[in-house]
Amino acid sequence: MTLNQLQYYAHVVRERSFTKAAQQLHVSQPALSTSVRLLEQEFEAEFIARTAKDFALTEAGELFYEYAVRILSFTDSQTREARQRLHSAASALRIGIPPTSGSIYYHSLITQFRAAYPCIDLQIMEVPSRQILSLLDSGELDLGVILEPVSREEYVAQPAVQSEIVAVVSRDHPLAQYGTVSFSRLQNEPLLMISQDFMFSGVVEGLCREAGFAPQVAFESSQWDLLYEMAIDGQGVAFFPKALMEKHPRSEAVCLHLREPEAPWTLSVAFRKGRFVTAPMQHFLAMCRK
């Protein structure tokens, strides 16, 4: 049984004539008759009393007509609802942005996007980067700004901002005299780390382990500005994106380039692989590429 067959049958019943129904549907009368026959065969019942002088439905035909009308009405209402909801969804864009990303780059991009597409309802959710992936998975976000690396098997990610991770110390710190330090020089230093809610924390920890040691975390916080102040106060070594430090320079702070291993910092705009890419998503991704 198909929707076309139900539509054909309902039309025949309403017109009480195969000939009139065929003309209005722009199909041949034999094709219309065959469609009704196939329904009768599928349900093993005769719907139209072909021995009657005038057009007449059997009891089974009357019952089936009620079901056909109900199904067609339901399909029509659901189709209209789907169109309305898709149109509504197509005019909205939900983006997850980690706290630091907004101040580094995305605040200006958001302003540009709103100016270019005033009819799109841009909804910004500021959440730690680790939560963004789960919100993409659940469909609560359309796009998410994430810190690389991210699995290309599960997500489509488009790099948008590239910088590096730097170690920040006070001007009086023994390491402040060096412009560049290897990670191994930080092995015995008290480290001031952003909380595990941030992907940044996992990246820094991974770089330390790659250098052959487990980081000695002296303090952990979800507040970047607190870690910055503690580093300036000489309480340890903190890690920040260089792009963030360039926006908030302090004469009391020294930024050290990291090597062995190198510490790249790349922000990408990601979405769940396999999901439909709406027009607002395409517009935002295109703006990120400029």
C-alpha positions in Angstrom: 0.0 0.0 0.0 1.3 3.4 -1.0 0.1 7.0 -0.4 -0.6 7.3 -4.1 -2.8 4.2 -4.0 -4.8 5.7 -1.1 -5.1 9.0 -2.9 -6.4 7.3 -6.0 -8.9 5.2 -4.1 -10.2 8.2 -2.1 -10.6 10.2 -5.3 -12.5 7.5 -7.0 -14.9 7.2 -4.0 -15.4 11.0 -3.8 -16.2 11.3 -7.5 -18.1 8.0 -7.5 -16.6 7.4 -10.9 -13.3 5.9 -12.3 -13.6 8.1 -15.4 -14.0 11.4 -13.6 -11.3 10.5 -11.1 -8.9 9.5 -13.9 -9.5 12.8 -15.7 -8.9 14.9 -12.6 -5.8 12.9 -11.5 -4.4 13.0 -15.1 -3.9 9.2 -15.2 -5.4 6.6 -17.4 -8.6 4.8 -16.3 -6.9 1.4 -16.6 -4.0 2.6 -14.3 -6.6 3.8 -11.8 -8.5 0.5 -11.9 -5.3 -1.5 -11.5 -4.3 0.6 -8.5 -7.6 -0.1 -6.7 -7.4 -3.8 -7.7 -4.0 -4.0 -6.1 -5.4 -2.6 -2.8 -8.2 -5.1 -2.9 -5.7 -8.0 -3.4 -3.4 -6.7 -0.6 -6.3 -6.6 1.9 -8.1 -9.6 0.4 -11.4 -7.8 0.2 -13.6 -6.2 -2.5 -14.0 -2.5 -2.0 -16.2 -1.6 -5.1 -19.3 -3.6 -6.1 -18.6 -4.0 -9.7 -21.8 -6.0 -10.4 -23.9 -3.0 -9.2 -25.6 -0.9 -11.9 -24.4 2.4 -10.3 -21.1 3.0 -8.5 -21.3 1.5 -5.0 -19.0 0.6 -2.2 -19.1 -2.7 -0.4 -19.1 -2.7 3.4 -15.3 -3.3 3.3 -14.9 -0.5 0.8 -16.7 2.0 3.2 -14.5 0.9 6.1 -11.3 1.1 4.0 -12.4 4.6 2.8 -12.6 5.8 6.4 -9.1 4.6 7.1 -7.7 6.0 3.8 -9.1 9.5 4.6 -7.8 9.3 8.1 -4.3 8.3 6.9 -4.2 10.9 4.2 -5.3 13.6 6.6 -2.7 12.6 9.2 0.0 12.6 6.5 -1.0 16.0 5.3 -1.0 17.5 8.8 2.3 16.0 9.6 3.8 17.2 6.4 2.6 20.8 7.1 3.9 20.6 10.6 7.3 19.3 9.4 7.5 22.1 6.9 6.7 24.7 9.6 9.2 23.3 12.0 12.0 22.9 9.4 11.4 26.5 8.3 11.6 27.6 11.9 14.8 25.5 12.5 16.3 26.9 9.3 16.0 30.4 10.6 17.9 29.7 13.9 21.5 28.8 14.6 22.6 27.4 18.0 26.4 27.7 18.6 28.4 26.6 21.6 31.5 28.7 22.4 34.0 28.2 25.2 34.5 31.3 27.4 38.0 32.2 26.2 37.0 31.9 22.5 34.5 34.7 22.7 37.0 37.2 23.8 39.8 36.0 21.5 37.9 35.9 18.2 34.2 35.0 18.0 32.8 38.2 19.6 33.7 40.1 16.4 32.5 37.3 14.2 29.2 37.1 16.0 28.7 40.9 15.5 29.5 40.5 11.7 27.1 37.6 11.4 24.2 39.3 13.1 24.8 42.4 10.8 24.9 40.2 7.7 21.9 37.9 8.6 19.5 39.9 10.9 16.7 37.4 10.2 18.6 34.5 11.6 18.0 33.8 15.3 21.6 33.4 16.5 21.6 31.6 19.9 25.0 31.6 21.7 25.6 29.1 24.5 28.8 29.7 26.5 30.0 26.4 27.9 33.3 24.6 28.5 34.7 23.0 25.4 34.4 19.4 26.7 30.6 19.9 27.1 30.2 21.2 23.6 30.9 17.8 22.0 28.1 16.1 24.1 25.7 18.9 23.2 26.5 18.4 19.5 25.9 14.7 20.0 22.5 15.3 21.6 21.5 17.8 18.9 21.2 20.7 21.3 23.8 22.6 19.3 24.2 23.0 15.6 27.8 24.1 15.7 30.4 24.1 18.4 33.8 25.8 18.8 36.2 23.2 19.9 39.9 22.9 20.6 41.8 20.5 18.3 42.5 17.6 18.2 39.0 16.2 17.6 37.9 12.9 16.0 37.3 13.3 12.3 35.3 10.0 12.4 32.6 11.6 14.5 32.8 15.3 13.6 33.3 17.6 10.7 35.7 20.3 11.9 36.8 23.5 10.1 39.9 25.2 11.6 39.2 28.9 12.3 41.9 30.3 14.6 45.5 29.1 14.9 48.0 30.2 17.6 50.1 28.4 20.2 50.0 27.6 23.9 52.4 29.6 26.0 53.6 29.2 29.6 53.0 32.3 31.7 55.2 33.2 34.7 55.9 36.3 36.7 58.7 38.7 35.7 60.6 37.6 38.8 60.3 33.9 38.0 63.7 32.1 37.2 62.3 31.0 33.9 61.3 34.5 32.9 64.8 35.2 31.4 64.2 32.6 28.7 62.1 33.3 25.7 61.6 29.6 25.0 61.6 26.6 27.4 61.2 22.9 26.8 58.4 21.1 28.6 60.9 19.1 30.5 62.0 22.3 32.3 58.5 22.5 33.8 58.7 19.0 35.3 59.3 20.2 38.8 57.4 23.4 38.6 54.0 23.9 40.4 51.5 24.2 37.6 48.3 26.3 37.7 45.8 24.4 35.5 42.4 25.2 34.1 39.8 22.7 35.2 39.2 19.3 33.5 35.9 20.7 32.1 38.0 22.4 29.4 39.6 20.5 26.6 42.6 22.8 27.0 43.5 21.0 30.3 43.7 17.7 28.5 45.8 19.1 25.7 48.3 20.6 28.2 48.4 17.4 30.2 49.0 15.3 27.0 51.9 17.6 26.1 53.5 17.1 29.5 53.2 13.3 29.3 54.6 13.4 25.8 57.6 15.2 27.3 57.9 12.3 29.8 56.3 13.5 33.0 53.0 13.9 34.8 52.2 17.5 35.6 52.4 18.6 39.2 49.2 20.5 39.5 49.4 23.0 42.4 46.1 24.6 41.7 43.1 24.1 39.4 40.3 26.5 38.6 37.7 27.2 35.9 38.6 30.9 36.1 41.2 32.0 33.6 41.7 35.4 35.2 42.4 33.8 38.6 45.1 31.6 37.1 46.6 34.6 35.4 46.7 36.6 38.6 48.3 33.7 40.5 51.0 33.3 37.8 51.8 37.0 38.0 51.9 36.7 41.8 54.6 34.0 41.4 52.6 31.1 42.7 53.4 28.8 39.7 53.4 28.4 35.9 50.1 28.8 34.1 49.2 27.9 30.5 47.2 30.1 28.1 46.5 30.5 24.4 49.0 33.1 23.1 46.1 34.8 21.3 44.4 35.4 24.7 47.6 36.9 26.2 48.0 39.2 23.2 44.5 40.6 24.0 45.3 41.0 27.7 49.0 41.9 28.0 50.4 42.7 31.5 53.8 44.1 32.2 54.2 41.8 35.2 53.7 38.7 33.1 56.2 36.9 30.8 55.0 34.5 28.0 57.3 31.7 27.2 57.3 29.8 23.9 57.1 26.0 24.5 59.0 23.3 22.6 59.8 19.6 22.8 57.0 19.1 22.0 55.6 22.1 20.2 52.3 23.3 21.5 50.0 24.4 18.7 46.5 25.8 19.7 43.8 25.5 17.0 40.2 26.4 17.4 37.8 24.8 14.9 34.1 25.1 14.3 32.6 21.6 14.4 29.3 19.8 13.8 28.3 16.2 14.1 29.1 14.1 11.1 26.1 13.0 9.1 23.7 15.7 10.3 21.9 18.0 7.8 23.8 21.3 7.3 21.2 24.1 7.4 21.6 27.4 5.5 22.5 29.4 8.7 25.2 26.8 9.4 26.6 27.2 5.9 26.6 31.0 6.2 28.5 30.9 9.5 31.0 28.3 8.3 31.6 30.4 5.2 32.2 33.5 7.3 34.8 31.6 9.4 36.7 30.8 6.3 37.2 34.4 5.3 
